[in-house]
Amino acid sequence: MTSRVHDTLEQVVAAAATRWAVEALFADFKELLGSDQYQVRSAQAIVRFWALGLCLYQYLAEQRVRLQSERQQPITLGEVRTRVRQRHADLLLDWLALQFHAGATTDQVRTLLKPALA
């Protein structure tokens, strides 16, 4: 339905297709970033959020193309996000194991991680 009564059918379909792409992007942002929980209080914060979100979206899209090419099967952005998170968790565990194997104490590791935890 539309209130643009003077548009041609082609114009209505084009507007609907554009709107669908925007709605799909918003849905992806909600799923991938939890943006429905994010509150911004200024125009600058909105711009920053969307800039970072679009960078993440582009990164995930590039990773999806790579993974689909490797595996020869379709992969969703959500699956890519899950794989990236798992890879980062694995790398963190590997790093922790190396630190403790080298004799680091819990306090030393906590100090090394402090900038990331702040």
DSSP file (Angstrom, degrees, kcal/mol; ACC not computed):
  #  RESIDUE AA STRUCTURE BP1 BP2  ACC     N-H-->O    O-->H-N    N-H-->O    O-->H-N    TCO  KAPPA ALPHA  PHI   PSI    X-CA   Y-CA   Z-CA
    1    1 A M              0   0    0      0, 0.0     2,-0.3     0, 0.0     3,-0.0   0.000 360.0 360.0 360.0 149.3    0.0    0.0    0.0
    2    2 A T        -     0   0    0      1,-0.1    10,-0.0     3,-0.0     0, 0.0  -0.993 360.0-146.6-148.4 153.2    1.1    3.5   -0.7
    3    3 A S  S    S+     0   0    0     -2,-0.3     2,-1.7     1,-0.1     3,-0.1   0.404  80.1  97.5 -95.6  -0.5   -0.1    7.0   -0.2
    4    4 A R    >   +     0   0    0      1,-0.2     3,-1.3     2,-0.1    -1,-0.1  -0.602  48.1 168.9 -89.2  78.5    1.7    8.1   -3.4
    5    5 A V  T 3   +     0   0    0     -2,-1.7    -1,-0.2     1,-0.3    -2,-0.0   0.633  68.7  56.4 -71.3 -15.3   -1.4    7.8   -5.6
    6    6 A H  T 3  S+     0   0    0     -3,-0.1    -1,-0.3     2,-0.0     2,-0.1   0.498  83.7 105.3 -96.0  -3.7    0.2    9.5   -8.6
    7    7 A D  S <  S-     0   0    0     -3,-1.3     2,-0.1     1,-0.1     0, 0.0  -0.426  72.6-117.6 -74.3 150.2    3.2    7.1   -8.9
    8    8 A T     >  -     0   0    0     -2,-0.1     4,-2.2     1,-0.1     5,-0.2  -0.348  30.4-104.1 -76.3 167.7    3.3    4.6  -11.6
    9    9 A L  H  > S+     0   0    0      1,-0.2     4,-2.6     2,-0.2     5,-0.2   0.892 123.7  54.2 -59.3 -39.9    3.4    0.9  -10.8
   10   10 A E  H  > S+     0   0    0      1,-0.2     4,-2.4     2,-0.2    -1,-0.2   0.893 108.3  48.8 -62.9 -40.1    7.1    0.8  -11.6
   11   11 A Q  H  > S+     0   0    0      2,-0.2     4,-2.3     1,-0.2    -1,-0.2   0.891 111.6  49.2 -66.6 -39.7    7.8    3.7   -9.2
   12   12 A V  H  X S+     0   0    0     -4,-2.2     4,-2.4     2,-0.2    -2,-0.2   0.926 112.8  47.2 -65.1 -44.4    5.8    2.0   -6.4
   13   13 A V  H  X S+     0   0    0     -4,-2.6     4,-2.5     2,-0.2    -2,-0.2   0.909 112.1  50.3 -64.1 -42.1    7.6   -1.3   -7.0
   14   14 A A  H  X S+     0   0    0     -4,-2.4     4,-2.2     2,-0.2    -1,-0.2   0.909 111.7  47.9 -62.5 -42.4   11.0    0.5   -7.0
   15   15 A A  H  X S+     0   0    0     -4,-2.3     4,-2.7     2,-0.2    -1,-0.2   0.901 112.0  49.9 -65.2 -40.5   10.2    2.3   -3.8
   16   16 A A  H  X S+     0   0    0     -4,-2.4     4,-2.5     2,-0.2    -2,-0.2   0.895 110.2  50.4 -64.9 -39.6    9.0   -1.0   -2.2
   17   17 A A  H  X S+     0   0    0     -4,-2.5     4,-2.0     2,-0.2    -2,-0.2   0.909 112.0  47.2 -65.8 -41.4   12.2   -2.7   -3.2
   18   18 A T  H  X S+     0   0    0     -4,-2.2     4,-2.0     2,-0.2    -2,-0.2   0.929 112.5  49.6 -63.8 -45.1   14.4    0.1   -1.8
   19   19 A R  H  X S+     0   0    0     -4,-2.7     4,-2.7     1,-0.2    -2,-0.2   0.896 108.4  53.9 -61.3 -39.7   12.4    0.0    1.4
   20   20 A W  H  X S+     0   0    0     -4,-2.5     4,-2.6     1,-0.2    -1,-0.2   0.913 107.2  50.6 -61.4 -43.2   12.8   -3.8    1.6
   21   21 A A  H  X S+     0   0    0     -4,-2.0     4,-2.0     2,-0.2    -1,-0.2   0.903 112.1  47.3 -62.4 -40.9   16.6   -3.4    1.3
   22   22 A V  H  X S+     0   0    0     -4,-2.0     4,-2.5     2,-0.2    -2,-0.2   0.924 112.4  48.9 -65.9 -44.8   16.6   -0.9    4.1
   23   23 A E  H  X S+     0   0    0     -4,-2.7     4,-2.5     1,-0.2    -2,-0.2   0.884 110.3  51.6 -62.9 -38.6   14.3   -3.0    6.3
   24   24 A A  H  X S+     0   0    0     -4,-2.6     4,-2.4     2,-0.2    -1,-0.2   0.903 109.6  49.9 -64.9 -40.6   16.6   -6.0    5.7
   25   25 A L  H  X S+     0   0    0     -4,-2.0     4,-2.5     2,-0.2    -2,-0.2   0.929 111.1  48.9 -62.8 -45.5   19.6   -4.0    6.7
   26   26 A F  H  X S+     0   0    0     -4,-2.5     4,-2.2     1,-0.2    -2,-0.2   0.910 111.1  50.5 -60.2 -42.3   17.9   -2.9    9.9
   27   27 A A  H  X S+     0   0    0     -4,-2.5     4,-2.4     1,-0.2    -1,-0.2   0.911 110.3  49.6 -63.2 -42.2   16.9   -6.5   10.7
   28   28 A D  H  X S+     0   0    0     -4,-2.4     4,-3.7     1,-0.2     5,-0.4   0.912 109.7  51.7 -61.8 -42.4   20.5   -7.6   10.2
   29   29 A F  H  X>S+     0   0    0     -4,-2.5     4,-2.0     1,-0.2     6,-1.4   0.892 110.3  48.9 -62.7 -39.1   21.7   -4.8   12.5
   30   30 A K  H  X5S+     0   0    0     -4,-2.2     4,-1.0     4,-0.2     6,-0.2   0.930 118.8  38.9 -64.8 -44.1   19.3   -5.9   15.2
   31   31 A E  H  <5S+     0   0    0     -4,-2.4    -2,-0.2    -5,-0.2    -3,-0.2   0.938 125.1  35.4 -72.2 -47.4   20.4   -9.6   14.9
   32   32 A L  H  <5S+     0   0    0     -4,-3.7    -3,-0.2    -5,-0.2    -2,-0.2   0.851 133.9  21.5 -78.9 -36.0   24.1   -9.0   14.4
   33   33 A L  H  <5S-     0   0    0     -4,-2.0    -3,-0.2    -5,-0.4    -2,-0.2   0.520  92.4-123.2-112.3  -9.1   24.7   -6.0   16.6
   34   34 A G    ><< +     0   0    0     -4,-1.0     3,-2.2    -5,-0.6     4,-0.4   0.854  51.0 161.0  66.1  32.8   21.8   -6.0   19.0
   35   35 A S  G >   +     0   0    0     -6,-1.4     3,-0.8     1,-0.3    -5,-0.2   0.691  61.1  71.4 -65.8 -17.9   21.1   -2.5   17.9
   36   36 A D  G 3  S+     0   0    0      1,-0.2    -1,-0.3    -6,-0.2    -6,-0.1   0.709 101.8  46.6 -69.4 -16.0   17.5   -2.7   19.2
   37   37 A Q  G <  S+     0   0    0     -3,-2.2     2,-0.4    -7,-0.1    -1,-0.2   0.503  93.4  99.0 -96.3  -7.9   19.2   -2.5   22.7
   38   38 A Y    <   -     0   0    0     -3,-0.8     2,-0.5    -4,-0.4    -4,-0.0  -0.666  54.4-166.3 -88.3 130.8   21.5    0.4   21.7
   39   39 A Q        -     0   0    0     -2,-0.4     2,-0.4     2,-0.0    -3,-0.0  -0.964   2.0-169.0-118.6 130.2   20.4    3.9   22.7
   40   40 A V        -     0   0    0     -2,-0.5     3,-0.1     1,-0.1    -2,-0.0  -0.882  11.1-167.2-115.9 151.0   22.1    7.0   21.3
   41   41 A R        +     0   0    0     -2,-0.4     2,-0.3     1,-0.1    -1,-0.1   0.388  66.9  39.4-118.7   0.9   21.6   10.5   22.6
   42   42 A S  S  > S-     0   0    0      1,-0.1     4,-1.9     0, 0.0     5,-0.1  -0.975  77.1-114.8-148.0 161.5   23.1   12.6   19.9
   43   43 A A  H  > S+     0   0    0     -2,-0.3     4,-2.4     1,-0.2     5,-0.2   0.882 117.7  55.4 -63.0 -37.3   23.3   12.9   16.2
   44   44 A Q  H  > S+     0   0    0      1,-0.2     4,-2.5     2,-0.2    -1,-0.2   0.897 106.3  50.7 -63.5 -39.9   27.1   12.3   16.5
   45   45 A A  H  > S+     0   0    0      2,-0.2     4,-2.7     1,-0.2    -1,-0.2   0.885 109.4  51.3 -65.3 -37.5   26.5    9.1   18.4
   46   46 A I  H  X S+     0   0    0     -4,-1.9     4,-2.6     2,-0.2     5,-0.2   0.934 110.7  48.0 -63.3 -46.0   24.0    7.9   15.7
   47   47 A V  H  X S+     0   0    0     -4,-2.4     4,-2.4     1,-0.2    -2,-0.2   0.919 113.3  47.8 -61.5 -44.1   26.6    8.6   12.9
   48   48 A R  H  X S+     0   0    0     -4,-2.5     4,-2.8     2,-0.2     5,-0.3   0.923 111.2  50.8 -62.9 -44.7   29.3    6.8   14.9
   49   49 A F  H  X S+     0   0    0     -4,-2.7     4,-2.8     1,-0.2    -2,-0.2   0.939 114.0  43.4 -59.0 -48.1   27.0    3.8   15.5
   50   50 A W  H  X S+     0   0    0     -4,-2.6     4,-2.7     2,-0.2    -1,-0.2   0.868 112.9  52.7 -68.8 -35.5   26.1    3.5   11.9
   51   51 A A  H  X S+     0   0    0     -4,-2.4     4,-1.9    -5,-0.2    -2,-0.2   0.950 115.0  40.7 -63.9 -48.1   29.7    4.0   10.7
   52   52 A L  H  X S+     0   0    0     -4,-2.8     4,-2.5     2,-0.2    -2,-0.2   0.905 115.4  52.4 -65.6 -40.5   31.0    1.3   12.9
   53   53 A G  H  X S+     0   0    0     -4,-2.8     4,-2.7    -5,-0.3    -2,-0.2   0.906 109.5  47.9 -62.1 -42.4   28.0   -0.9   12.1
   54   54 A L  H  X S+     0   0    0     -4,-2.7     4,-2.4     2,-0.2    -1,-0.2   0.850 110.0  52.9 -69.5 -33.3   28.5   -0.6    8.4
   55   55 A C  H  X S+     0   0    0     -4,-1.9     4,-2.4    -5,-0.2    -2,-0.2   0.935 112.1  45.4 -63.4 -45.1   32.2   -1.4    8.8
   56   56 A L  H  X S+     0   0    0     -4,-2.5     4,-2.9     2,-0.2     5,-0.2   0.920 111.7  52.2 -62.6 -43.6   31.3   -4.5   10.7
   57   57 A Y  H  X S+     0   0    0     -4,-2.7     4,-2.4     1,-0.2    -1,-0.2   0.917 110.8  47.6 -59.0 -44.5   28.6   -5.4    8.1
   58   58 A Q  H  X S+     0   0    0     -4,-2.4     4,-2.5     2,-0.2    -1,-0.2   0.917 111.8  50.4 -63.3 -43.7   31.2   -5.0    5.3
   59   59 A Y  H  X S+     0   0    0     -4,-2.4     4,-2.5     1,-0.2    -2,-0.2   0.940 112.5  46.0 -59.1 -48.6   33.7   -7.2    7.2
   60   60 A L  H  X S+     0   0    0     -4,-2.9     4,-2.4     1,-0.2    -1,-0.2   0.887 111.5  52.5 -63.5 -38.5   31.2   -9.9    7.8
   61   61 A A  H  X S+     0   0    0     -4,-2.4     4,-2.1    -5,-0.2    -1,-0.2   0.908 110.5  47.7 -64.1 -41.2   30.0   -9.8    4.2
   62   62 A E  H  X S+     0   0    0     -4,-2.5     4,-2.0     2,-0.2    -2,-0.2   0.907 112.4  48.9 -65.7 -41.2   33.6  -10.2    3.0
   63   63 A Q  H  X S+     0   0    0     -4,-2.5     4,-3.0     1,-0.2     5,-0.2   0.877 108.7  54.7 -64.5 -37.2   34.2  -13.1    5.4
   64   64 A R  H  X S+     0   0    0     -4,-2.4     4,-2.9     2,-0.2     5,-0.3   0.930 106.8  49.6 -62.8 -44.9   31.0  -14.6    4.2
   65   65 A V  H  X S+     0   0    0     -4,-2.1     4,-2.1     2,-0.2    -1,-0.2   0.925 113.2  47.6 -58.7 -44.8   32.2  -14.5    0.5
   66   66 A R  H  X S+     0   0    0     -4,-2.0     4,-2.3     2,-0.2    -2,-0.2   0.936 114.4  45.2 -62.6 -47.4   35.5  -16.1    1.6
   67   67 A L  H  X S+     0   0    0     -4,-3.0     4,-2.8     1,-0.2     5,-0.2   0.893 112.3  51.1 -65.7 -39.8   33.8  -18.9    3.6
   68   68 A Q  H  X>S+     0   0    0     -4,-2.9     4,-1.8    -5,-0.2     5,-0.6   0.890 111.0  49.3 -63.9 -37.8   31.2  -19.6    0.9
   69   69 A S  H  <5S+     0   0    0     -4,-2.1    -2,-0.2    -5,-0.3    -1,-0.2   0.913 114.5  44.8 -66.9 -42.5   34.0  -19.9   -1.6
   70   70 A E  H  <5S+     0   0    0     -4,-2.3    -2,-0.2     1,-0.2    -1,-0.2   0.912 124.6  32.3 -66.3 -42.9   36.0  -22.3    0.7
   71   71 A R  H  <5S-     0   0    0     -4,-2.8    -2,-0.2     2,-0.2    -1,-0.2   0.551  94.7-135.8 -96.8  -9.5   33.0  -24.4    1.6
   72   72 A Q  T  <5S+     0   0    0     -4,-1.8    -3,-0.2    -5,-0.2    -4,-0.1   0.888  71.5  97.3  53.8  42.7   31.0  -24.2   -1.6
   73   73 A Q  S   <S-     0   0    0     -5,-0.6    -2,-0.2    -6,-0.2    -1,-0.2  -0.986  82.4 -90.7-153.7 153.2   27.8  -23.6    0.4
   74   74 A P        -     0   0    0      0, 0.0     2,-0.4     0, 0.0    -9,-0.0  -0.375  39.6-171.1 -66.9 143.6   25.7  -20.7    1.4
   75   75 A I        -     0   0    0     -2,-0.1     2,-0.1   -11,-0.1    -7,-0.1  -1.000  15.7-132.5-136.3 135.2   26.5  -19.1    4.8
   76   76 A T     >  -     0   0    0     -2,-0.4     4,-2.0     1,-0.1     5,-0.1  -0.417  24.3-115.0 -82.5 161.8   24.5  -16.5    6.7
   77   77 A L  H  > S+     0   0    0      1,-0.2     4,-2.7     2,-0.2     5,-0.2   0.858 118.4  57.1 -63.1 -34.3   25.9  -13.4    8.2
   78   78 A G  H  > S+     0   0    0      2,-0.2     4,-2.2     1,-0.2    -1,-0.2   0.896 106.0  48.9 -62.9 -40.3   24.9  -14.7   11.6
   79   79 A E  H  > S+     0   0    0      2,-0.2     4,-2.3     1,-0.2    -1,-0.2   0.885 110.9  50.7 -65.8 -38.3   26.9  -17.9   11.0
   80   80 A V  H  X S+     0   0    0     -4,-2.0     4,-2.7     2,-0.2    -2,-0.2   0.937 109.3  50.7 -63.6 -46.0   29.9  -15.8   10.0
   81   81 A R  H  X S+     0   0    0     -4,-2.7     4,-2.6     1,-0.2    -2,-0.2   0.914 110.6  49.6 -57.4 -44.0   29.5  -13.7   13.2
   82   82 A T  H  X S+     0   0    0     -4,-2.2     4,-2.4     1,-0.2    -1,-0.2   0.914 111.6  48.4 -62.1 -43.4   29.4  -16.9   15.2
   83   83 A R  H  X S+     0   0    0     -4,-2.3     4,-2.5     2,-0.2    -2,-0.2   0.901 111.7  49.4 -64.8 -41.2   32.5  -18.3   13.5
   84   84 A V  H  X S+     0   0    0     -4,-2.7     4,-2.4     2,-0.2    -2,-0.2   0.933 112.1  48.0 -64.1 -45.7   34.4  -15.0   14.0
   85   85 A R  H  X S+     0   0    0     -4,-2.6     4,-2.4    -5,-0.2    -2,-0.2   0.914 112.3  49.3 -60.9 -42.6   33.5  -14.9   17.7
   86   86 A Q  H  X S+     0   0    0     -4,-2.4     4,-2.7     2,-0.2    -1,-0.2   0.912 110.2  51.0 -63.7 -42.1   34.6  -18.6   18.1
   87   87 A R  H  X S+     0   0    0     -4,-2.5     4,-2.5     2,-0.2    -1,-0.2   0.916 111.1  48.0 -62.1 -42.8   37.9  -17.9   16.4
   88   88 A H  H  X S+     0   0    0     -4,-2.4     4,-2.3     2,-0.2    -1,-0.2   0.899 111.7  50.0 -65.4 -40.0   38.6  -14.9   18.7
   89   89 A A  H  X S+     0   0    0     -4,-2.4     4,-2.4     2,-0.2    -2,-0.2   0.914 111.2  49.5 -63.4 -42.4   37.7  -17.0   21.7
   90   90 A D  H  X S+     0   0    0     -4,-2.7     4,-2.6     1,-0.2    -2,-0.2   0.916 110.6  49.7 -62.2 -43.7   40.0  -19.8   20.6
   91   91 A L  H  X S+     0   0    0     -4,-2.5     4,-2.4     2,-0.2    -1,-0.2   0.900 110.3  50.8 -62.9 -40.5   42.8  -17.3   20.0
   92   92 A L  H  X S+     0   0    0     -4,-2.3     4,-2.8     2,-0.2    -2,-0.2   0.929 111.2  47.9 -62.4 -45.3   42.3  -15.8   23.5
   93   93 A L  H  X S+     0   0    0     -4,-2.4     4,-2.6     2,-0.2    -2,-0.2   0.902 111.5  50.4 -62.8 -40.9   42.4  -19.3   25.1
   94   94 A D  H  X S+     0   0    0     -4,-2.6     4,-2.2     2,-0.2    -1,-0.2   0.918 111.8  48.1 -61.3 -43.0   45.6  -20.2   23.1
   95   95 A W  H  X S+     0   0    0     -4,-2.4     4,-2.4     2,-0.2    -2,-0.2   0.921 111.5  49.8 -64.5 -44.1   47.2  -16.9   24.2
   96   96 A L  H  X S+     0   0    0     -4,-2.8     4,-2.6     1,-0.2     5,-0.3   0.921 109.5  51.5 -60.6 -43.5   46.2  -17.6   27.9
   97   97 A A  H  X S+     0   0    0     -4,-2.6     4,-2.5     1,-0.2    -1,-0.2   0.911 110.2  49.4 -60.2 -42.4   47.6  -21.1   27.7
   98   98 A L  H  X S+     0   0    0     -4,-2.2     4,-1.9     2,-0.2    -1,-0.2   0.915 110.8  50.3 -62.0 -43.3   50.9  -19.7   26.3
   99   99 A Q  H  <>S+     0   0    0     -4,-2.4     5,-2.5     1,-0.2    -2,-0.2   0.938 115.0  41.8 -61.4 -47.7   51.1  -17.1   29.1
  100  100 A F  H ><5S+     0   0    0     -4,-2.6     3,-1.2     1,-0.2    -1,-0.2   0.862 112.2  54.4 -70.5 -35.0   50.5  -19.6   31.9
  101  101 A H  H 3<5S+     0   0    0     -4,-2.5    -1,-0.2    -5,-0.3    -2,-0.2   0.852 105.3  54.8 -64.6 -33.5   52.8  -22.2   30.3
  102  102 A A  T 3<5S-     0   0    0     -4,-1.9    -1,-0.3    -5,-0.2    -2,-0.2   0.469 128.5 -99.7 -79.5  -1.3   55.5  -19.5   30.2
  103  103 A G  T < 5 +     0   0    0     -3,-1.2    -3,-0.2     1,-0.3    -2,-0.1   0.554  66.9 156.6  99.1   8.1   55.0  -19.1   34.0
  104  104 A A      < -     0   0    0     -5,-2.5    -1,-0.3    -6,-0.2     2,-0.2  -0.372  35.8-131.2 -67.2 146.2   52.8  -16.0   34.1
  105  105 A T     >  -     0   0    0      1,-0.1     4,-2.4    -2,-0.0     5,-0.2  -0.483  24.2-106.3 -90.0 167.2   50.7  -15.5   37.2
  106  106 A T  H  > S+     0   0    0      1,-0.2     4,-2.7     2,-0.2     5,-0.2   0.908 122.2  52.0 -59.1 -42.0   47.0  -14.7   37.2
  107  107 A D  H  > S+     0   0    0      2,-0.2     4,-2.2     1,-0.2    -1,-0.2   0.892 108.8  50.1 -63.5 -39.6   47.8  -11.2   38.3
  108  108 A Q  H  > S+     0   0    0      2,-0.2     4,-2.2     1,-0.2    -1,-0.2   0.921 112.6  46.4 -64.6 -43.3   50.3  -10.7   35.4
  109  109 A V  H  X S+     0   0    0     -4,-2.4     4,-2.2     2,-0.2    -2,-0.2   0.914 111.0  52.6 -65.2 -42.1   47.8  -12.0   32.9
  110  110 A R  H  X S+     0   0    0     -4,-2.7     4,-1.2     1,-0.2    -1,-0.2   0.901 109.1  50.3 -59.3 -40.8   45.1   -9.7   34.3
  111  111 A T  H  < S+     0   0    0     -4,-2.2     3,-0.3     1,-0.2    -1,-0.2   0.909 110.2  49.6 -63.8 -42.0   47.5   -6.8   34.0
  112  112 A L  H  < S+     0   0    0     -4,-2.2     4,-0.2     1,-0.2    -1,-0.2   0.858 115.9  43.3 -64.3 -34.0   48.2   -7.7   30.4
  113  113 A L  H >X S+     0   0    0     -4,-2.2     4,-1.7     1,-0.2     3,-1.1   0.630  87.1  97.1 -85.1 -14.0   44.5   -7.9   29.7
  114  114 A K  H 3X S+     0   0    0     -4,-1.2     4,-1.5    -3,-0.3     3,-0.4   0.846  79.6  52.4 -50.1 -46.8   43.5   -4.8   31.6
  115  115 A P  H 34 S+     0   0    0      0, 0.0    -1,-0.3     0, 0.0     3,-0.1   0.885 112.8  47.0 -58.6 -34.5   43.4   -2.4   28.6
  116  116 A A  H <4 S+     0   0    0     -3,-1.1    -2,-0.2    -4,-0.2    -3,-0.1   0.778 114.4  47.0 -75.7 -25.9   41.0   -4.9   26.9
  117  117 A L  H  <        0   0    0     -4,-1.7    -1,-0.2    -3,-0.4    -3,-0.2   0.600 360.0 360.0 -90.9 -13.3   38.9   -5.3   30.0
  118  118 A A     <        0   0    0     -4,-1.5    -1,-0.2    -5,-0.3    -2,-0.1   0.489 360.0 360.0 -70.1 360.0   38.6   -1.5   30.8
